[in-house]
C-alpha cells in the first residue's frame, strides 16, 4: 500500500480553497486504496484530509505528541492513532511510515516538517519524493524564495527541481506515487 505523509495546518486558514484541496487529496488517497500518514489531529486541514480519506475508503495513520492530543484534538475516528512523547518521535515515525511527502497549506509546523523532510532528502537519509499542493497560490511566495536561494548559490538547482509542485491533488498524488515506485525501496532510515 502506498503511504503518503501529509503536512498541513491544524487550522483551516481564511480561504475555503485550502480545505477543498485537503479534501480532494484525502479523497484521491482513499479512492486509490492508499494510506494517509499525518499528524493525528481532527481540527483544521488535518481533520479535513483525514475525514476525506476515511470517507473514500482509505487507511489513516495519525501520530501525535501526548501534549498536543487536546490542543490538536487527536482524531479518534481513524484506524490508528499513535500517541508519542515528543515532536521528534512524531516526525520520525511519520517519515518512516511514508513512501512520499506532501505539504498542504499550513503554518510554522507545516513549513518546519516540510523543510526537515527535504533536508533529510538532500543529505541522503532518504530518496522519497516531496511535493507541494499549491492550493489557491498559497506556496507561490515560498517558491519565489526558493528560486532566490538557488540564484544566490545556497541551494543546487537539482535539489529545488526535485520538489514536485501542482495545484491538482490527483495529478500530484499520481506523480509522487510513480516517483516513489520507481525510486529506491525501504522505510528503514533514521536521520537522528
NUDREN-698556 format. One record per residue (C-alpha): residue number from 0; y, x, z. Coordinates in Angstrom, 1 decimal, padded with zeros to 4 digits. Last residue first. Example, Ala and Ser with C-alpha at 12.3 -4.5 7.8 and 13.67 -1.06 7.14 Angstrom:
2
+-----+--------+--------+--------+
!   i !  north !   east !     up !
+-----+--------+--------+--------+
!   1 ! -001.1 !  013.7 !  007.1 !
!   0 ! -004.5 !  012.3 !  007.8 !
+-----+--------+--------+--------+
***
This chain:
192
+-----+--------+--------+--------+
!   i !  north !   east !     up !
+-----+--------+--------+--------+
! 191 !  011.3 !  018.6 !  014.2 !
! 190 !  010.6 !  018.1 !  010.4 !
! 189 !  007.0 !  016.9 !  010.9 !
! 188 !  005.4 !  016.1 !  007.6 !
! 187 !  002.0 !  014.4 !  007.3 !
! 186 !  002.7 !  011.5 !  005.0 !
! 185 !  000.8 !  012.7 !  002.0 !
! 184 !  000.9 !  012.7 ! -001.8 !
! 183 !  003.1 !  014.8 ! -004.1 !
! 182 !  005.0 !  012.8 ! -006.7 !
! 181 !  003.9 !  010.4 ! -009.5 !
! 180 !  003.3 !  007.5 ! -007.1 !
! 179 !  006.6 !  008.2 ! -005.2 !
! 178 !  008.5 !  008.3 ! -008.5 !
! 177 !  007.0 !  005.1 ! -009.7 !
! 176 !  007.7 !  003.4 ! -006.3 !
! 175 !  011.3 !  004.6 ! -006.3 !
! 174 !  011.9 !  003.3 ! -009.8 !
! 173 !  010.3 !  000.0 ! -009.2 !
! 172 !  012.2 ! -000.6 ! -005.9 !
! 171 !  015.5 !  000.3 ! -007.7 !
! 170 !  014.8 ! -002.2 ! -010.5 !
! 169 !  013.8 ! -004.9 ! -008.1 !
! 168 !  016.9 ! -004.4 ! -005.9 !
! 167 !  019.4 ! -004.3 ! -008.7 !
! 166 !  022.7 ! -002.4 ! -008.0 !
! 165 !  021.1 !  001.0 ! -008.5 !
! 164 !  021.3 !  004.5 ! -007.2 !
! 163 !  018.4 !  007.0 ! -007.2 !
! 162 !  019.4 !  010.2 ! -005.3 !
! 161 !  017.7 !  013.2 ! -007.1 !
! 160 !  020.9 !  013.8 ! -009.1 !
! 159 !  022.7 !  015.0 ! -006.0 !
! 158 !  020.0 !  017.5 ! -005.3 !
! 157 !  020.0 !  018.8 ! -009.0 !
! 156 !  023.8 !  019.1 ! -008.9 !
! 155 !  023.5 !  021.6 ! -006.0 !
! 154 !  025.5 !  020.8 ! -003.0 !
! 153 !  028.4 !  022.8 ! -001.5 !
! 152 !  030.0 !  024.1 ! -004.7 !
! 151 !  033.2 !  022.0 ! -004.6 !
! 150 !  032.0 !  020.0 ! -007.6 !
! 149 !  028.9 !  019.0 ! -005.7 !
! 148 !  030.8 !  018.1 ! -002.6 !
! 147 !  033.2 !  016.1 ! -004.8 !
! 146 !  030.4 !  014.3 ! -006.6 !
! 145 !  029.0 !  013.4 ! -003.1 !
! 144 !  032.4 !  012.1 ! -002.1 !
! 143 !  032.6 !  009.9 ! -005.2 !
! 142 !  029.1 !  008.6 ! -004.4 !
! 141 !  030.3 !  007.8 ! -000.9 !
! 140 !  033.3 !  005.8 ! -002.3 !
! 139 !  031.0 !  003.8 ! -004.6 !
! 138 !  028.5 !  003.0 ! -001.9 !
! 137 !  029.6 ! -000.5 ! -001.1 !
! 136 !  030.0 ! -001.4 ! -004.8 !
! 135 !  028.9 ! -005.0 ! -004.2 !
! 134 !  025.4 ! -003.9 ! -003.2 !
! 133 !  024.7 ! -000.3 ! -004.1 !
! 132 !  021.1 ! -000.1 ! -003.2 !
! 131 !  020.9 !  003.6 ! -002.5 !
! 130 !  017.7 !  005.6 ! -003.2 !
! 129 !  015.5 !  008.4 ! -001.9 !
! 128 !  012.3 !  009.7 ! -003.4 !
! 127 !  009.7 !  011.4 ! -001.3 !
! 126 !  009.4 !  015.2 ! -001.6 !
! 125 !  009.0 !  016.0 !  002.1 !
! 124 !  009.9 !  018.8 !  004.5 !
! 123 !  011.3 !  020.8 !  001.6 !
! 122 !  014.8 !  021.6 !  003.0 !
! 121 !  016.4 !  019.2 !  000.4 !
! 120 !  014.0 !  016.4 !  001.4 !
! 119 !  014.7 !  016.9 !  005.1 !
! 118 !  018.4 !  016.8 !  004.2 !
! 117 !  017.9 !  013.5 !  002.4 !
! 116 !  016.0 !  012.0 !  005.3 !
! 115 !  018.8 !  013.1 !  007.6 !
! 114 !  021.5 !  011.9 !  005.3 !
! 113 !  020.1 !  008.4 !  005.0 !
! 112 !  019.5 !  008.2 !  008.8 !
! 111 !  023.1 !  009.3 !  009.6 !
! 110 !  024.5 !  006.9 !  007.0 !
! 109 !  022.6 !  003.9 !  008.4 !
! 108 !  023.4 !  004.8 !  011.9 !
! 107 !  027.1 !  005.1 !  011.1 !
! 106 !  027.4 !  001.8 !  009.5 !
! 105 !  025.4 ! -000.2 !  006.9 !
! 104 !  025.0 ! -001.2 !  003.3 !
! 103 !  021.4 ! -000.8 !  002.0 !
! 102 !  019.8 !  002.6 !  002.1 !
! 101 !  016.4 !  003.4 !  000.5 !
! 100 !  013.6 !  005.7 !  001.4 !
!  99 !  010.2 !  006.4 ! -000.2 !
!  98 !  006.5 !  006.7 !  000.7 !
!  97 !  007.2 !  005.8 !  004.4 !
!  96 !  005.1 !  005.8 !  007.6 !
!  95 !  006.1 !  009.4 !  008.4 !
!  94 !  009.8 !  008.6 !  007.9 !
!  93 !  009.7 !  005.6 !  010.2 !
!  92 !  007.9 !  007.5 !  012.9 !
!  91 !  010.3 !  010.4 !  012.7 !
!  90 !  013.4 !  008.1 !  012.8 !
!  89 !  012.2 !  006.2 !  015.8 !
!  88 !  011.0 !  009.3 !  017.7 !
!  87 !  014.4 !  010.9 !  017.2 !
!  86 !  016.1 !  007.7 !  018.3 !
!  85 !  014.2 !  007.9 !  021.6 !
!  84 !  011.6 !  006.2 !  023.8 !
!  83 !  009.6 !  004.2 !  021.3 !
!  82 !  008.9 !  000.5 !  020.8 !
!  81 !  006.7 ! -000.2 !  017.8 !
!  80 !  006.9 ! -003.6 !  016.3 !
!  79 !  004.0 ! -004.5 !  014.0 !
!  78 !  003.3 ! -007.7 !  012.1 !
!  77 !  006.9 ! -009.0 !  012.3 !
!  76 !  008.0 ! -012.1 !  014.2 !
!  75 !  009.1 ! -010.4 !  017.4 !
!  74 !  012.1 ! -008.7 !  015.8 !
!  73 !  013.9 ! -006.5 !  018.5 !
!  72 !  017.3 ! -007.9 !  019.1 !
!  71 !  019.5 ! -005.0 !  018.1 !
!  70 !  021.1 ! -004.8 !  021.6 !
!  69 !  018.0 ! -006.1 !  023.5 !
!  68 !  015.5 ! -003.8 !  021.9 !
!  67 !  018.0 ! -001.0 !  021.7 !
!  66 !  017.2 !  000.8 !  024.9 !
!  65 !  013.5 !  000.8 !  024.1 !
!  64 !  014.0 !  002.5 !  020.7 !
!  63 !  013.0 !  000.5 !  017.7 !
!  62 !  010.3 !  001.0 !  015.0 !
!  61 !  009.6 ! -002.0 !  012.8 !
!  60 !  006.6 ! -002.3 !  010.4 !
!  59 !  006.6 ! -005.3 !  008.1 !
!  58 !  003.9 ! -006.5 !  005.7 !
!  57 !  004.8 ! -008.6 !  002.7 !
!  56 !  004.1 ! -012.3 !  001.9 !
!  55 !  007.4 ! -013.3 !  000.4 !
!  54 !  008.6 ! -014.9 !  003.6 !
!  53 !  007.7 ! -011.7 !  005.5 !
!  52 !  009.8 ! -009.5 !  003.2 !
!  51 !  012.7 ! -012.0 !  003.3 !
!  50 !  012.6 ! -012.0 !  007.1 !
!  49 !  012.6 ! -008.2 !  007.3 !
!  48 !  015.4 ! -007.7 !  004.8 !
!  47 !  017.6 ! -010.3 !  006.5 !
!  46 !  016.8 ! -009.1 !  010.0 !
!  45 !  017.9 ! -005.6 !  009.3 !
!  44 !  020.9 ! -006.8 !  007.3 !
!  43 !  022.2 ! -008.4 !  010.5 !
!  42 !  020.1 ! -009.1 !  013.5 !
!  41 !  016.3 ! -009.1 !  013.8 !
!  40 !  015.9 ! -005.4 !  014.6 !
!  39 !  012.8 ! -003.2 !  014.0 !
!  38 !  014.5 ! -000.2 !  012.4 !
!  37 !  012.7 ! -000.3 !  009.1 !
!  36 !  009.4 !  000.1 !  007.3 !
!  35 !  008.8 ! -002.6 !  004.7 !
!  34 !  005.3 ! -002.9 !  003.2 !
!  33 !  004.4 ! -003.7 ! -000.3 !
!  32 !  002.5 ! -006.6 ! -001.9 !
!  31 !  004.9 ! -006.7 ! -004.8 !
!  30 !  006.1 ! -010.2 ! -003.7 !
!  29 !  006.8 ! -008.9 ! -000.3 !
!  28 !  008.8 ! -005.9 ! -001.4 !
!  27 !  010.7 ! -007.8 ! -004.0 !
!  26 !  011.6 ! -010.5 ! -001.5 !
!  25 !  012.8 ! -007.9 !  001.0 !
!  24 !  015.0 ! -006.2 ! -001.6 !
!  23 !  016.5 ! -009.5 ! -002.7 !
!  22 !  017.1 ! -010.5 !  001.0 !
!  21 !  018.9 ! -007.2 !  001.7 !
!  20 !  020.9 ! -007.6 ! -001.5 !
!  19 !  021.9 ! -011.2 ! -000.6 !
!  18 !  022.9 ! -009.9 !  002.9 !
!  17 !  025.3 ! -007.4 !  001.3 !
!  16 !  026.5 ! -010.0 ! -001.2 !
!  15 !  027.8 ! -012.1 !  001.7 !
!  14 !  030.7 ! -009.6 !  002.1 !
!  13 !  032.0 ! -009.0 !  005.7 !
!  12 !  029.2 ! -006.9 !  007.1 !
!  11 !  025.9 ! -008.5 !  008.1 !
!  10 !  025.4 ! -006.4 !  011.2 !
!   9 !  022.4 ! -004.4 !  012.3 !
!   8 !  023.1 ! -002.4 !  009.2 !
!   7 !  020.6 ! -000.8 !  006.9 !
!   6 !  018.0 !  001.9 !  006.4 !
!   5 !  014.9 !  000.8 !  004.5 !
!   4 !  011.7 !  002.8 !  004.6 !
!   3 !  009.5 !  001.7 !  001.8 !
!   2 !  005.7 !  001.6 !  002.1 !
!   1 !  003.4 !  001.3 ! -001.0 !
!   0 !  000.0 !  000.0 !  000.0 !
+-----+--------+--------+--------+
***
